[in-house]
C-alpha cells in the first residue's frame, strides 16, 4: 500500500504539472509541433520548482485520498491505515517544503514502484 501512496502522490503532482504546462503554454494547449515556439521550453529549473511547490501546496488531500483508494481497490489490495494517510501527507509536505521539489518528487518513486505508474 505504501507503494500505491508513493505512486499516487508522484503521479498526481506530475499530472498537475502537465496540466499547468498546457494552461501556460499556448502551443502546448493546441498540441503544436516544433519546440521552438513553445514557451515551456524556456522554463528554468527554478520555474519548474516554483510550479511544483505551487501545485503541492494547493493539493486537496481528500482528492488524493480518493485516488489512493481507487488505486488500491483496482489492484485488489486495499488495506489503508492511518499510517498510509500520514505517509501521503508527509510526501506532499516534503515536496512543498523542499529547496528542489523536482528532485524530491523524483526520489519519491522507488524502482519497485515504477510498475504502478
C-alpha positions in Angstrom: 0.0 0.0 0.0 2.9 2.3 0.6 4.0 1.9 -3.0 0.5 2.9 -4.1 0.6 6.0 -1.9 4.0 7.0 -3.3 2.9 6.3 -6.9 -0.3 8.3 -6.4 1.3 11.4 -4.9 4.0 11.3 -7.6 1.5 10.8 -10.4 -0.9 13.5 -9.2 1.8 16.1 -9.0 3.3 15.2 -12.3 -0.1 15.2 -14.0 -0.9 18.6 -12.5 2.4 19.9 -13.7 1.5 18.8 -17.3 -1.9 20.5 -16.9 -0.2 23.7 -15.8 2.1 23.5 -18.8 -0.9 23.2 -21.1 -2.5 26.2 -19.4 0.5 28.4 -19.5 2.0 27.5 -22.9 -0.4 28.3 -25.8 1.5 26.0 -28.1 1.1 23.0 -25.7 -2.6 23.8 -25.4 -3.1 23.2 -29.1 -0.6 20.4 -29.3 1.5 22.3 -31.8 4.6 20.7 -33.3 8.0 22.1 -33.0 9.6 23.0 -29.7 11.0 26.3 -30.9 7.8 28.4 -30.3 6.8 26.7 -27.1 7.2 29.0 -24.1 7.5 26.0 -21.8 10.8 25.0 -23.4 12.3 28.1 -21.8 11.2 27.3 -18.3 14.2 27.1 -16.0 14.5 24.6 -13.2 13.5 27.4 -10.8 10.3 27.9 -12.8 9.5 24.2 -12.7 10.3 24.0 -8.9 8.1 27.0 -8.3 5.2 25.4 -10.2 5.7 22.1 -8.3 5.6 23.9 -5.0 2.5 25.8 -6.0 0.8 22.6 -7.0 1.8 20.5 -4.0 0.8 23.3 -1.6 -2.7 23.6 -3.1 -3.5 19.8 -3.3 -6.7 18.7 -1.8 -5.8 15.8 0.4 -9.3 14.4 0.2 -9.0 14.1 -3.6 -5.5 12.5 -3.1 -7.1 10.0 -0.7 -9.8 9.2 -3.2 -7.3 8.4 -5.9 -5.3 6.2 -3.5 -8.4 4.3 -2.5 -9.3 3.9 -6.2 -5.8 2.5 -7.0 -5.9 0.1 -4.0 -9.4 -1.1 -5.0 -8.4 -1.6 -8.6 -5.3 -3.5 -7.7 -7.3 -5.6 -5.1 -5.0 -4.6 -2.3 -7.0 -2.0 -0.4 -5.8 -2.1 3.2 -5.5 1.6 4.0 -4.4 2.6 7.5 -3.7 5.8 9.3 0.0 5.2 8.7 -0.6 5.2 4.9 -2.5 8.5 5.2 0.3 10.0 7.2 2.8 8.9 4.5 0.8 10.6 1.8 0.6 13.9 3.8 4.3 13.6 4.6 5.3 13.2 0.9 3.2 16.2 -0.1 4.7 18.3 2.7 8.2 17.1 1.8 7.7 18.2 -1.8 6.2 21.6 -0.8 8.9 22.4 1.6 11.9 21.2 -0.4 14.5 23.5 -1.8 14.5 21.4 -5.0 11.0 19.9 -5.2 11.6 18.4 -8.6 14.4 16.2 -7.3 12.4 15.3 -4.2 9.4 14.3 -6.4 11.6 12.0 -8.5 13.1 10.5 -5.3 9.6 9.5 -4.1 9.3 6.8 -6.6 11.4 3.7 -6.0 12.4 1.3 -8.8 9.8 -1.3 -7.5 7.0 1.4 -7.7 7.5 2.1 -11.4 5.2 -0.8 -12.4 2.3 1.2 -10.8 2.9 4.2 -13.0 
